[in-house]
Amino acid sequence: MAEEPGLLADLWHESCKSFAAMPRWSQITLVIGMVVFIAAVLPPLDRLPKIPLATVRTAAFLALVVGLIATARMRDEFFLRVYLHACAIAFILSSTIVFASLAYDIPLGRNTFTVLDLSFLIGFFGAFWWLRRP
Amino acid sequence: MAAQTVKNALRQLRVLRGWTQQELGAKVGTSRQAIIAIENGRFDPSLTLAIRLSRVFEKPIEEIFFLDH
C-alpha cells in the first residue's frame, strides 16, 4: 500500500510544510537571503564595486544557508536523514572531484563552488529518492 | 556475533487498522515519507517516535520492532 504522489511533488509539498513550520525569524532570513542573492547577480546590484558586491553576496548566501538549516531542523526524522546523507555524499563527491582536479592539474577556480553545491543537490535528491522508494 | 537488523510490523499493523501512511504519519506527528522509509526498513525510528507508534497501536514496542534472527 505505497501511496505514491511522485518525487518532486512530494519534495515540494514537504518543503512547503517545513517552511510553514519554521519560526518567523528563519522564514524571513531564508526569503531575504534568496531574494538578495538573486538580486545581487542581476542589474543594477551587479554594478556595485567589487568589495561591497562580494559582501552583499556573501551575506545573502549565509542567510540562505542559515534558512535552509532551519528548514532541516523543522522537519522530522526522515528529512534529518536526507540532510545527513546529502552532506556525506556531497563531502565524498566534491572532495574526490577537487582532489582529482589537483591530481590532474586541472584548475577548477571558481567552479569549486559549483562542484560543492551541485554535489549537495545530487546527494539531497538521491537520498530523498532512496529513502522513500518502495 | 553476526550483525542483527531491526525488522518491524508497522505495515501489517497499519493495514490491519485501515490507515494510510499519511494518516499514521499524522497520528504520530511525522511525515508520510518517514512512515514509508520505516516500513521499508530504510531506517530505524528514534525512541521517541517508536514510543508514539507503540501508543497509537496500543502495543508494546517489542511487538512492533524486533531483532531479525
N, CA and C atoms of all chains as a GROMACS GRO file, in nm:
protein
  609
    1MET      N    1   0.083  -0.119   0.000
    1MET     CA    2   0.000   0.000   0.000
    1MET      C    3   0.088   0.126   0.000
    2ALA      N    4   0.167   0.141  -0.105
    2ALA     CA    5   0.251   0.260  -0.114
    2ALA      C    6   0.174   0.370  -0.185
    3GLU      N    7   0.154   0.482  -0.118
    3GLU     CA    8   0.081   0.593  -0.178
    3GLU      C    9   0.185   0.684  -0.243
    4GLU      N   10   0.190   0.684  -0.374
    4GLU     CA   11   0.300   0.747  -0.446
    4GLU      C   12   0.260   0.872  -0.523
    5PRO      N   13   0.273   0.992  -0.469
    5PRO     CA   14   0.238   1.108  -0.548
    5PRO      C   15   0.353   1.161  -0.635
    6GLY      N   16   0.465   1.098  -0.641
    6GLY     CA   17   0.574   1.147  -0.726
    6GLY      C   18   0.678   1.220  -0.644
    7LEU      N   19   0.801   1.202  -0.688
    7LEU     CA   20   0.916   1.251  -0.612
    7LEU      C   21   0.915   1.404  -0.594
    8LEU      N   22   0.903   1.476  -0.705
    8LEU     CA   23   0.913   1.622  -0.697
    8LEU      C   24   0.792   1.683  -0.627
    9ALA      N   25   0.674   1.627  -0.653
    9ALA     CA   26   0.553   1.678  -0.587
    9ALA      C   27   0.565   1.659  -0.436
   10ASP      N   28   0.617   1.545  -0.398
   10ASP     CA   29   0.638   1.512  -0.257
   10ASP      C   30   0.737   1.609  -0.194
   11LEU      N   31   0.846   1.632  -0.265
   11LEU     CA   32   0.952   1.719  -0.213
   11LEU      C   33   0.900   1.862  -0.197
   12TRP      N   34   0.823   1.907  -0.296
   12TRP     CA   35   0.767   2.042  -0.291
   12TRP      C   36   0.669   2.056  -0.174
   13HIS      N   37   0.581   1.957  -0.162
   13HIS     CA   38   0.480   1.957  -0.056
   13HIS      C   39   0.546   1.961   0.082
   14GLU      N   40   0.645   1.876   0.101
   14GLU     CA   41   0.711   1.868   0.232
   14GLU      C   42   0.793   1.994   0.260
   15SER      N   43   0.852   2.052   0.154
   15SER     CA   44   0.930   2.174   0.173
   15SER      C   45   0.838   2.288   0.217
   16CYS      N   46   0.718   2.295   0.157
   16CYS     CA   47   0.622   2.398   0.196
   16CYS      C   48   0.579   2.380   0.342
   17LYS      N   49   0.554   2.254   0.380
   17LYS     CA   50   0.513   2.227   0.518
   17LYS      C   51   0.625   2.265   0.615
   18SER      N   52   0.747   2.233   0.572
   18SER     CA   53   0.863   2.263   0.653
   18SER      C   54   0.880   2.414   0.669
   19PHE      N   55   0.860   2.487   0.558
   19PHE     CA   56   0.873   2.633   0.563
   19PHE      C   57   0.768   2.692   0.657
   20ALA      N   58   0.646   2.640   0.647
   20ALA     CA   59   0.536   2.691   0.731
   20ALA      C   60   0.563   2.665   0.880
   21ALA      N   61   0.635   2.556   0.909
   21ALA     CA   62   0.660   2.521   1.049
   21ALA      C   63   0.779   2.597   1.109
   22MET      N   64   0.854   2.666   1.024
   22MET     CA   65   0.973   2.738   1.072
   22MET      C   66   0.935   2.858   1.156
   23PRO      N   67   1.023   2.896   1.252
   23PRO     CA   68   0.998   3.021   1.325
   23PRO      C   69   1.005   3.140   1.229
   24ARG      N   70   0.937   3.249   1.267
   24ARG     CA   71   0.928   3.366   1.178
   24ARG      C   72   1.065   3.418   1.137
   25TRP      N   73   1.160   3.425   1.236
   25TRP     CA   74   1.292   3.482   1.205
   25TRP      C   75   1.361   3.403   1.095
   26SER      N   76   1.345   3.269   1.097
   26SER     CA   77   1.417   3.190   0.997
   26SER      C   78   1.347   3.196   0.861
   27GLN      N   79   1.213   3.214   0.862
   27GLN     CA   80   1.141   3.234   0.735
   27GLN      C   81   1.189   3.362   0.668
   28ILE      N   82   1.198   3.469   0.750
   28ILE     CA   83   1.242   3.599   0.697
   28ILE      C   84   1.386   3.589   0.646
   29THR      N   85   1.472   3.524   0.724
   29THR     CA   86   1.613   3.509   0.684
   29THR      C   87   1.624   3.436   0.551
   30LEU      N   88   1.548   3.329   0.537
   30LEU     CA   89   1.553   3.249   0.414
   30LEU      C   90   1.506   3.330   0.294
   31VAL      N   91   1.393   3.398   0.310
   31VAL     CA   92   1.338   3.475   0.198
   31VAL      C   93   1.430   3.590   0.160
   32ILE      N   94   1.478   3.665   0.261
   32ILE     CA   95   1.570   3.777   0.232
   32ILE      C   96   1.696   3.724   0.164
   33GLY      N   97   1.750   3.616   0.217
   33GLY     CA   98   1.872   3.557   0.159
   33GLY      C   99   1.851   3.521   0.013
   34MET      N  100   1.737   3.459  -0.016
   34MET     CA  101   1.709   3.415  -0.153
   34MET      C  102   1.691   3.535  -0.247
   35VAL      N  103   1.612   3.633  -0.202
   35VAL     CA  104   1.583   3.750  -0.287
   35VAL      C  105   1.711   3.830  -0.312
   36VAL      N  106   1.787   3.856  -0.205
   36VAL     CA  107   1.909   3.938  -0.220
   36VAL      C  108   2.013   3.862  -0.304
   37PHE      N  109   2.022   3.732  -0.283
   37PHE     CA  110   2.120   3.652  -0.358
   37PHE      C  111   2.092   3.661  -0.509
   38ILE      N  112   1.964   3.649  -0.544
   38ILE     CA  113   1.927   3.658  -0.687
   38ILE      C  114   1.949   3.801  -0.738
   39ALA      N  115   1.907   3.899  -0.655
   39ALA     CA  116   1.921   4.040  -0.696
   39ALA      C  117   2.067   4.079  -0.716
   40ALA      N  118   2.156   4.018  -0.636
   40ALA     CA  119   2.298   4.056  -0.641
   40ALA      C  120   2.371   4.003  -0.764
   41VAL      N  121   2.307   3.919  -0.839
   41VAL     CA  122   2.371   3.874  -0.964
   41VAL      C  123   2.308   3.940  -1.087
   42LEU      N  124   2.207   4.025  -1.062
   42LEU     CA  125   2.137   4.093  -1.172
   42LEU      C  126   2.159   4.244  -1.163
   43PRO      N  127   2.140   4.317  -1.275
   43PRO     CA  128   2.147   4.462  -1.268
   43PRO      C  129   2.030   4.516  -1.185
   44PRO      N  130   2.041   4.627  -1.111
   44PRO     CA  131   2.160   4.714  -1.107
   44PRO      C  132   2.262   4.675  -0.999
   45LEU      N  133   2.224   4.580  -0.909
   45LEU     CA  134   2.315   4.549  -0.797
   45LEU      C  135   2.450   4.494  -0.844
   46ASP      N  136   2.449   4.426  -0.956
   46ASP     CA  137   2.575   4.364  -1.001
   46ASP      C  138   2.677   4.467  -1.048
   47ARG      N  139   2.635   4.597  -1.052
   47ARG     CA  140   2.729   4.702  -1.093
   47ARG      C  141   2.796   4.768  -0.972
   48LEU      N  142   2.765   4.717  -0.855
   48LEU     CA  143   2.829   4.771  -0.733
   48LEU      C  144   2.980   4.744  -0.739
   49PRO      N  145   3.060   4.825  -0.667
   49PRO     CA  146   3.204   4.795  -0.661
   49PRO      C  147   3.229   4.654  -0.605
   50LYS      N  148   3.342   4.599  -0.639
   50LYS     CA  149   3.371   4.458  -0.610
   50LYS      C  150   3.352   4.418  -0.462
   51ILE      N  151   3.413   4.496  -0.372
   51ILE     CA  152   3.410   4.459  -0.230
   51ILE      C  153   3.267   4.465  -0.172
   52PRO      N  154   3.194   4.576  -0.191
   52PRO     CA  155   3.055   4.578  -0.140
   52PRO      C  156   2.968   4.468  -0.203
   53LEU      N  157   2.988   4.444  -0.333
   53LEU     CA  158   2.909   4.340  -0.400
   53LEU      C  159   2.939   4.202  -0.341
   54ALA      N  160   3.069   4.177  -0.320
   54ALA     CA  161   3.109   4.048  -0.262
   54ALA      C  162   3.051   4.033  -0.123
   55THR      N  163   3.048   4.142  -0.047
   55THR     CA  164   2.994   4.139   0.090
   55THR      C  165   2.844   4.110   0.088
   56VAL      N  166   2.773   4.176  -0.003
   56VAL     CA  167   2.627   4.155  -0.015
   56VAL      C  168   2.600   4.009  -0.054
   57ARG      N  169   2.673   3.960  -0.153
   57ARG     CA  170   2.651   3.822  -0.199
   57ARG      C  171   2.683   3.720  -0.088
   58THR      N  172   2.791   3.743  -0.018
   58THR     CA  173   2.831   3.650   0.090
   58THR      C  174   2.726   3.650   0.202
   59ALA      N  175   2.681   3.771   0.240
   59ALA     CA  176   2.582   3.782   0.347
   59ALA      C  177   2.451   3.714   0.305
   60ALA      N  178   2.412   3.735   0.177
   60ALA     CA  179   2.288   3.674   0.128
   60ALA      C  180   2.302   3.522   0.125
   61PHE      N  181   2.418   3.474   0.083
   61PHE     CA  182   2.439   3.330   0.078
   61PHE      C  183   2.435   3.269   0.218
   62LEU      N  184   2.496   3.340   0.313
   62LEU     CA  185   2.495   3.292   0.452
   62LEU      C  186   2.352   3.285   0.505
   63ALA      N  187   2.272   3.388   0.474
   63ALA     CA  188   2.131   3.390   0.518
   63ALA      C  189   2.055   3.272   0.457
   64LEU      N  190   2.084   3.244   0.332
   64LEU     CA  191   2.020   3.132   0.262
   64LEU      C  192   2.054   2.999   0.330
   65VAL      N  193   2.182   2.982   0.362
   65VAL     CA  194   2.226   2.858   0.427
   65VAL      C  195   2.164   2.844   0.566
   66VAL      N  196   2.163   2.954   0.642
   66VAL     CA  197   2.103   2.950   0.776
   66VAL      C  198   1.955   2.913   0.766
   67GLY      N  199   1.886   2.972   0.668
   67GLY     CA  200   1.744   2.941   0.647
   67GLY      C  201   1.724   2.795   0.610
   68LEU      N  202   1.811   2.742   0.526
   68LEU     CA  203   1.797   2.602   0.486
   68LEU      C  204   1.822   2.507   0.604
   69ILE      N  205   1.918   2.543   0.688
   69ILE     CA  206   1.944   2.460   0.806
   69ILE      C  207   1.821   2.461   0.897
   70ALA      N  208   1.758   2.578   0.908
   70ALA     CA  209   1.637   2.589   0.991
   70ALA      C  210   1.525   2.500   0.936
   71THR      N  211   1.512   2.491   0.802
   71THR     CA  212   1.407   2.404   0.747
   71THR      C  213   1.438   2.258   0.780
   72ALA      N  214   1.566   2.223   0.776
   72ALA     CA  215   1.604   2.085   0.808
   72ALA      C  216   1.570   2.050   0.952
   73ARG      N  217   1.591   2.148   1.041
   73ARG     CA  218   1.564   2.122   1.182
   73ARG      C  219   1.415   2.109   1.211
   74MET      N  220   1.334   2.173   1.126
   74MET     CA  221   1.190   2.170   1.148
   74MET      C  222   1.128   2.036   1.110
   75ARG      N  223   1.190   1.972   1.012
   75ARG     CA  224   1.128   1.850   0.960
   75ARG      C  225   1.157   1.731   1.050
   76ASP      N  226   1.094   1.623   1.018
   76ASP     CA  227   1.103   1.505   1.103
   76ASP      C  228   1.229   1.424   1.075
   77GLU      N  229   1.232   1.305   1.133
   77GLU     CA  230   1.350   1.220   1.124
   77GLU      C  231   1.387   1.186   0.980
   78PHE      N  232   1.287   1.174   0.896
   78PHE     CA  233   1.313   1.139   0.757
   78PHE      C  234   1.402   1.246   0.693
   79PHE      N  235   1.363   1.372   0.712
   79PHE     CA  236   1.439   1.480   0.648
   79PHE      C  237   1.575   1.500   0.712
   80LEU      N  238   1.585   1.475   0.840
   80LEU     CA  239   1.717   1.485   0.903
   80LEU      C  240   1.811   1.384   0.841
   81ARG      N  241   1.758   1.266   0.810
   81ARG     CA  242   1.841   1.163   0.747
   81ARG      C  243   1.876   1.201   0.602
   82VAL      N  244   1.779   1.263   0.534
   82VAL     CA  245   1.807   1.307   0.396
   82VAL      C  246   1.922   1.407   0.398
   83TYR      N  247   1.917   1.504   0.491
   83TYR     CA  248   2.024   1.604   0.501
   83TYR      C  249   2.157   1.537   0.538
   84LEU      N  250   2.150   1.444   0.629
   84LEU     CA  251   2.272   1.374   0.673
   84LEU      C  252   2.337   1.300   0.556
   85HIS      N  253   2.255   1.225   0.482
   85HIS     CA  254   2.306   1.151   0.367
   85HIS      C  255   2.359   1.249   0.262
   86ALA      N  256   2.286   1.359   0.241
   86ALA     CA  257   2.327   1.457   0.139
   86ALA      C  258   2.462   1.516   0.174
   87CYS      N  259   2.483   1.546   0.303
   87CYS     CA  260   2.612   1.602   0.346
   87CYS      C  261   2.724   1.500   0.322
   88ALA      N  262   2.698   1.374   0.356
   88ALA     CA  263   2.800   1.271   0.339
   88ALA      C  264   2.833   1.252   0.190
   89ILE      N  265   2.729   1.246   0.108
   89ILE     CA  266   2.750   1.228  -0.037
   89ILE      C  267   2.825   1.349  -0.094
   90ALA      N  268   2.783   1.470  -0.052
   90ALA     CA  269   2.847   1.592  -0.101
   90ALA      C  270   2.994   1.595  -0.064
   91PHE      N  271   3.026   1.553   0.058
   91PHE     CA  272   3.166   1.554   0.101
   91PHE      C  273   3.249   1.458   0.016
   92ILE      N  274   3.199   1.336   0.002
   92ILE     CA  275   3.274   1.234  -0.073
   92ILE      C  276   3.290   1.275  -0.220
   93LEU      N  277   3.178   1.316  -0.279
   93LEU     CA  278   3.178   1.350  -0.422
   93LEU      C  279   3.266   1.473  -0.451
   94SER      N  280   3.241   1.580  -0.374
   94SER     CA  281   3.314   1.705  -0.405
   94SER      C  282   3.461   1.692  -0.371
   95SER      N  283   3.495   1.626  -0.261
   95SER     CA  284   3.638   1.614  -0.227
   95SER      C  285   3.710   1.528  -0.330
   96THR      N  286   3.641   1.427  -0.384
   96THR     CA  287   3.703   1.343  -0.487
   96THR      C  288   3.728   1.425  -0.614
   97ILE      N  289   3.626   1.502  -0.652
   97ILE     CA  290   3.640   1.584  -0.775
   97ILE      C  291   3.750   1.689  -0.758
   98VAL      N  292   3.750   1.756  -0.643
   98VAL     CA  293   3.852   1.860  -0.619
   98VAL      C  294   3.992   1.796  -0.614
   99PHE      N  295   4.002   1.680  -0.547
   99PHE     CA  296   4.131   1.612  -0.540
   99PHE      C  297   4.177   1.569  -0.679
  100ALA      N  298   4.083   1.514  -0.758
  100ALA     CA  299   4.118   1.470  -0.894
  100ALA      C  300   4.163   1.589  -0.978
  101SER      N  301   4.097   1.703  -0.959
  101SER     CA  302   4.135   1.821  -1.037
  101SER      C  303   4.278   1.864  -1.002
  102LEU      N  304   4.315   1.849  -0.874
  102LEU     CA  305   4.452   1.882  -0.834
  102LEU      C  306   4.550   1.780  -0.892
  103ALA      N  307   4.510   1.653  -0.881
  103ALA     CA  308   4.599   1.545  -0.929
  103ALA      C  309   4.625   1.557  -1.079
  104TYR      N  310   4.520   1.592  -1.154
  104TYR     CA  311   4.535   1.604  -1.300
  104TYR      C  312   4.577   1.746  -1.341
  105ASP      N  313   4.597   1.830  -1.240
  105ASP     CA  314   4.638   1.968  -1.266
  105ASP      C  315   4.537   2.044  -1.354
  106ILE      N  316   4.411   2.024  -1.321
  106ILE     CA  317   4.304   2.097  -1.391
  106ILE      C  318   4.250   2.202  -1.293
  107PRO      N  319   4.280   2.328  -1.316
  107PRO     CA  320   4.234   2.430  -1.220
  107PRO      C  321   4.081   2.449  -1.226
  108LEU      N  322   4.017   2.428  -1.112
  108LEU     CA  323   3.870   2.445  -1.108
  108LEU      C  324   3.834   2.591  -1.084
  109GLY      N  325   3.919   2.659  -1.008
  109GLY     CA  326   3.894   2.800  -0.980
  109GLY      C  327   3.759   2.822  -0.915
  110ARG      N  328   3.682   2.916  -0.968
  110ARG     CA  329   3.552   2.949  -0.908
  110ARG      C  330   3.449   2.837  -0.926
  111ASN      N  331   3.479   2.742  -1.014
  111ASN     CA  332   3.386   2.630  -1.032
  111ASN      C  333   3.384   2.535  -0.912
  112THR      N  334   3.480   2.551  -0.821
  112THR     CA  335   3.482   2.469  -0.699
  112THR      C  336   3.351   2.485  -0.623
  113PHE      N  337   3.301   2.609  -0.621
  113PHE     CA  338   3.175   2.639  -0.554
  113PHE      C  339   3.060   2.559  -0.619
  114THR      N  340   3.058   2.556  -0.753
  114THR     CA  341   2.954   2.482  -0.826
  114THR      C  342   2.964   2.334  -0.793
  115VAL      N  343   3.088   2.283  -0.789
  115VAL     CA  344   3.108   2.141  -0.758
  115VAL      C  345   3.050   2.107  -0.620
  116LEU      N  346   3.080   2.193  -0.522
  116LEU     CA  347   3.031   2.170  -0.386
  116LEU      C  348   2.878   2.170  -0.380
  117ASP      N  349   2.818   2.274  -0.437
  117ASP     CA  350   2.672   2.287  -0.428
  117ASP      C  351   2.599   2.183  -0.512
  118LEU      N  352   2.655   2.153  -0.628
  118LEU     CA  353   2.593   2.052  -0.714
  118LEU      C  354   2.600   1.914  -0.647
  119SER      N  355   2.712   1.887  -0.581
  119SER     CA  356   2.728   1.759  -0.510
  119SER      C  357   2.622   1.747  -0.401
  120PHE      N  358   2.597   1.857  -0.330
  120PHE     CA  359   2.496   1.853  -0.224
  120PHE      C  360   2.358   1.830  -0.283
  121LEU      N  361   2.329   1.899  -0.395
  121LEU     CA  362   2.197   1.882  -0.459
  121LEU      C  363   2.177   1.737  -0.506
  122ILE      N  364   2.281   1.682  -0.568
  122ILE     CA  365   2.273   1.543  -0.614
  122ILE      C  366   2.251   1.450  -0.494
  123GLY      N  367   2.327   1.477  -0.388
  123GLY     CA  368   2.313   1.397  -0.265
  123GLY      C  369   2.175   1.408  -0.206
  124PHE      N  370   2.120   1.528  -0.206
  124PHE     CA  371   1.989   1.552  -0.146
  124PHE      C  372   1.879   1.478  -0.223
  125PHE      N  373   1.878   1.495  -0.355
  125PHE     CA  374   1.775   1.428  -0.436
  125PHE      C  375   1.794   1.277  -0.432
  126GLY      N  376   1.920   1.234  -0.438
  126GLY     CA  377   1.950   1.091  -0.433
  126GLY      C  378   1.902   1.028  -0.303
  127ALA      N  379   1.933   1.094  -0.192
  127ALA     CA  380   1.895   1.042  -0.060
  127ALA      C  381   1.743   1.044  -0.044
  128PHE      N  382   1.680   1.150  -0.090
  128PHE     CA  383   1.534   1.161  -0.081
  128PHE      C  384   1.469   1.047  -0.159
  129TRP      N  385   1.520   1.023  -0.279
  129TRP     CA  386   1.464   0.917  -0.363
  129TRP      C  387   1.488   0.779  -0.297
  130TRP      N  388   1.611   0.757  -0.252
  130TRP     CA  389   1.647   0.625  -0.199
  130TRP      C  390   1.571   0.592  -0.071
  131LEU      N  391   1.557   0.689   0.016
  131LEU     CA  392   1.492   0.662   0.145
  131LEU      C  393   1.342   0.638   0.133
  132ARG      N  394   1.278   0.694   0.030
  132ARG     CA  395   1.132   0.680   0.021
  132ARG      C  396   1.087   0.578  -0.083
  133ARG      N  397   1.184   0.518  -0.156
  133ARG     CA  398   1.141   0.424  -0.260
  133ARG      C  399   1.081   0.298  -0.196
  134PRO      N  400   0.984   0.238  -0.265
  134PRO     CA  401   0.916   0.122  -0.208
  134PRO      C  402   1.009   0.001  -0.192
  135MET      N  403   2.982  -1.226   1.681
  135MET     CA  404   2.835  -1.221   1.673
  135MET      C  405   2.794  -1.151   1.543
  136ALA      N  406   2.709  -1.217   1.468
  136ALA     CA  407   2.665  -1.158   1.341
  136ALA      C  408   2.577  -1.035   1.367
  137ALA      N  409   2.588  -0.939   1.278
  137ALA     CA  410   2.509  -0.817   1.294
  137ALA      C  411   2.360  -0.848   1.278
  138GLN      N  412   2.280  -0.795   1.371
  138GLN     CA  413   2.135  -0.817   1.364
  138GLN      C  414   2.068  -0.689   1.317
  139THR      N  415   1.967  -0.706   1.235
  139THR     CA  416   1.895  -0.588   1.190
  139THR      C  417   1.757  -0.584   1.258
  140VAL      N  418   1.704  -0.464   1.267
  140VAL     CA  419   1.572  -0.448   1.329
  140VAL      C  420   1.464  -0.455   1.220
  141LYS      N  421   1.369  -0.546   1.241
  141LYS     CA  422   1.255  -0.557   1.150
  141LYS      C  423   1.134  -0.494   1.220
  142ASN      N  424   1.030  -0.471   1.144
  142ASN     CA  425   0.910  -0.417   1.211
  142ASN      C  426   0.782  -0.466   1.145
  143ALA      N  427   0.675  -0.455   1.222
  143ALA     CA  428   0.544  -0.500   1.175
  143ALA      C  429   0.454  -0.380   1.147
  144LEU      N  430   0.517  -0.268   1.118
  144LEU     CA  431   0.442  -0.144   1.102
  144LEU      C  432   0.337  -0.152   0.991
  145ARG      N  433   0.379  -0.203   0.876
  145ARG     CA  434   0.288  -0.208   0.761
  145ARG      C  435   0.166  -0.296   0.792
  146GLN      N  436   0.192  -0.415   0.848
  146GLN     CA  437   0.082  -0.507   0.880
  146GLN      C  438  -0.016  -0.442   0.978
  147LEU      N  439   0.039  -0.380   1.083
  147LEU     CA  440  -0.047  -0.317   1.184
  147LEU      C  441  -0.127  -0.201   1.126
  148ARG      N  442  -0.063  -0.126   1.041
  148ARG     CA  443  -0.130  -0.010   0.979
  148ARG      C  444  -0.244  -0.056   0.887
  149VAL      N  445  -0.211  -0.155   0.803
  149VAL     CA  446  -0.311  -0.206   0.707
  149VAL      C  447  -0.429  -0.267   0.783
  150LEU      N  448  -0.396  -0.339   0.892
  150LEU     CA  449  -0.500  -0.402   0.974
  150LEU      C  450  -0.601  -0.299   1.025
  151ARG      N  451  -0.552  -0.180   1.054
  151ARG     CA  452  -0.642  -0.074   1.104
  151ARG      C  453  -0.701   0.010   0.991
  152GLY      N  454  -0.660  -0.017   0.870
  152GLY     CA  455  -0.714   0.055   0.755
  152GLY      C  456  -0.665   0.199   0.743
  153TRP      N  457  -0.546   0.225   0.798
  153TRP     CA  458  -0.492   0.361   0.792
  153TRP      C  459  -0.399   0.373   0.672
  154THR      N  460  -0.394   0.494   0.615
  154THR     CA  461  -0.296   0.520   0.510
  154THR      C  462  -0.166   0.561   0.579
  155GLN      N  463  -0.059   0.566   0.500
  155GLN     CA  464   0.070   0.609   0.556
  155GLN      C  465   0.059   0.755   0.603
  156GLN      N  466  -0.016   0.834   0.527
  156GLN     CA  467  -0.038   0.975   0.562
  156GLN      C  468  -0.108   0.986   0.698
  157GLU      N  469  -0.213   0.904   0.715
  157GLU     CA  470  -0.289   0.910   0.840
  157GLU      C  471  -0.204   0.868   0.959
  158LEU      N  472  -0.128   0.760   0.940
  158LEU     CA  473  -0.043   0.715   1.050
  158LEU      C  474   0.062   0.822   1.083
  159GLY      N  475   0.120   0.881   0.979
  159GLY     CA  476   0.217   0.988   0.999
  159GLY      C  477   0.158   1.102   1.082
  160ALA      N  478   0.035   1.140   1.047
  160ALA     CA  479  -0.032   1.250   1.119
  160ALA      C  480  -0.057   1.212   1.265
  161LYS      N  481  -0.093   1.085   1.287
  161LYS     CA  482  -0.123   1.041   1.426
  161LYS      C  483   0.001   1.047   1.516
  162VAL      N  484   0.118   1.018   1.457
  162VAL     CA  485   0.240   1.017   1.540
  162VAL      C  486   0.326   1.141   1.519
  163GLY      N  487   0.274   1.234   1.440
  163GLY     CA  488   0.345   1.361   1.421
  163GLY      C  489   0.470   1.351   1.336
  164THR      N  490   0.462   1.271   1.232
  164THR     CA  491   0.576   1.263   1.141
  164THR      C  492   0.526   1.266   0.996
  165SER      N  493   0.619   1.268   0.902
  165SER     CA  494   0.578   1.277   0.762
  165SER      C  495   0.545   1.138   0.704
  166ARG      N  496   0.473   1.141   0.592
  166ARG     CA  497   0.440   1.016   0.523
  166ARG      C  498   0.568   0.945   0.477
  167GLN      N  499   0.666   1.028   0.436
  167GLN     CA  500   0.794   0.970   0.390
  167GLN      C  501   0.863   0.892   0.500
  168ALA      N  502   0.852   0.943   0.623
  168ALA     CA  503   0.915   0.872   0.736
  168ALA      C  504   0.850   0.735   0.755
  169ILE      N  505   0.717   0.731   0.742
  169ILE     CA  506   0.646   0.603   0.758
  169ILE      C  507   0.688   0.506   0.646
  170ILE      N  508   0.695   0.556   0.523
  170ILE     CA  509   0.737   0.472   0.410
  170ILE      C  510   0.876   0.414   0.438
  171ALA      N  511   0.968   0.503   0.479
  171ALA     CA  512   1.107   0.461   0.499
  171ALA      C  513   1.118   0.359   0.613
  172ILE      N  514   1.041   0.379   0.719
  172ILE     CA  515   1.047   0.284   0.831
  172ILE      C  516   0.986   0.150   0.790
  173GLU      N  517   0.872   0.155   0.722
  173GLU     CA  518   0.808   0.030   0.676
  173GLU      C  519   0.902  -0.050   0.586
  174ASN      N  520   0.977   0.022   0.504
  174ASN     CA  521   1.067  -0.046   0.411
  174ASN      C  522   1.204  -0.077   0.471
  175GLY      N  523   1.219  -0.048   0.599
  175GLY     CA  524   1.345  -0.080   0.667
  175GLY      C  525   1.462   0.008   0.626
  176ARG      N  526   1.434   0.127   0.572
  176ARG     CA  527   1.542   0.217   0.533
  176ARG      C  528   1.611   0.278   0.655
  177PHE      N  529   1.534   0.301   0.760
  177PHE     CA  530   1.597   0.342   0.886
  177PHE      C  531   1.507   0.306   1.004
  178ASP      N  532   1.573   0.297   1.120
  178ASP     CA  533   1.500   0.269   1.244
  178ASP      C  534   1.458   0.402   1.305
  179PRO      N  535   1.336   0.409   1.357
  179PRO     CA  536   1.291   0.536   1.414
  179PRO      C  537   1.363   0.566   1.546
  180SER      N  538   1.356   0.691   1.589
  180SER     CA  539   1.410   0.727   1.720
  180SER      C  540   1.323   0.662   1.828
  181LEU      N  541   1.373   0.663   1.950
  181LEU     CA  542   1.297   0.606   2.061
  181LEU      C  543   1.166   0.683   2.081
  182THR      N  544   1.172   0.814   2.063
  182THR     CA  545   1.052   0.899   2.078
  182THR      C  546   0.943   0.856   1.980
  183LEU      N  547   0.983   0.839   1.855
  183LEU     CA  548   0.884   0.800   1.754
  183LEU      C  549   0.835   0.657   1.777
  184ALA      N  550   0.925   0.570   1.820
  184ALA     CA  551   0.886   0.431   1.848
  184ALA      C  552   0.782   0.427   1.961
  185ILE      N  553   0.801   0.511   2.062
  185ILE     CA  554   0.705   0.515   2.173
  185ILE      C  555   0.570   0.568   2.124
  186ARG      N  556   0.573   0.669   2.040
  186ARG     CA  557   0.448   0.723   1.984
  186ARG      C  558   0.375   0.616   1.903
  187LEU      N  559   0.451   0.541   1.824
  187LEU     CA  560   0.390   0.434   1.743
  187LEU      C  561   0.330   0.328   1.834
  188SER      N  562   0.403   0.296   1.938
  188SER     CA  563   0.356   0.196   2.034
  188SER      C  564   0.223   0.240   2.098
  189ARG      N  565   0.212   0.367   2.128
  189ARG     CA  566   0.088   0.420   2.188
  189ARG      C  567  -0.027   0.418   2.088
  190VAL      N  568   0.002   0.456   1.965
  190VAL     CA  569  -0.103   0.462   1.862
  190VAL      C  570  -0.158   0.322   1.834
  191PHE      N  571  -0.069   0.224   1.829
  191PHE     CA  572  -0.112   0.087   1.800
  191PHE      C  573  -0.154   0.011   1.927
  192GLU      N  574  -0.131   0.074   2.042
  192GLU     CA  575  -0.162   0.013   2.172
  192GLU      C  576  -0.095  -0.123   2.184
  193LYS      N  577   0.031  -0.125   2.148
  193LYS     CA  578   0.110  -0.249   2.158
  193LYS      C  579   0.247  -0.216   2.215
  194PRO      N  580   0.308  -0.312   2.286
  194PRO     CA  581   0.445  -0.285   2.334
  194PRO      C  582   0.540  -0.267   2.215
  195ILE      N  583   0.645  -0.189   2.238
  195ILE     CA  584   0.740  -0.160   2.130
  195ILE      C  585   0.796  -0.288   2.068
  196GLU      N  586   0.824  -0.388   2.153
  196GLU     CA  587   0.888  -0.511   2.101
  196GLU      C  588   0.794  -0.595   2.014
  197GLU      N  589   0.665  -0.560   2.015
  197GLU     CA  590   0.573  -0.629   1.922
  197GLU      C  591   0.568  -0.558   1.786
  198ILE      N  592   0.619  -0.436   1.784
  198ILE     CA  593   0.624  -0.360   1.659
  198ILE      C  594   0.763  -0.369   1.596
  199PHE      N  595   0.864  -0.357   1.682
  199PHE     CA  596   1.004  -0.365   1.634
  199PHE      C  597   1.073  -0.484   1.701
  200PHE      N  598   1.142  -0.563   1.621
  200PHE     CA  599   1.209  -0.681   1.678
  200PHE      C  600   1.337  -0.712   1.600
  201LEU      N  601   1.428  -0.781   1.668
  201LEU     CA  602   1.554  -0.816   1.602
  201LEU      C  603   1.534  -0.931   1.506
  202ASP      N  604   1.600  -0.923   1.392
  202ASP     CA  605   1.591  -1.028   1.291
  202ASP      C  606   1.697  -1.134   1.324
  203HIS      N  607   1.653  -1.256   1.351
  203HIS     CA  608   1.750  -1.361   1.390
  203HIS      C  609   1.798  -1.440   1.270
   0.00000   0.00000   0.00000
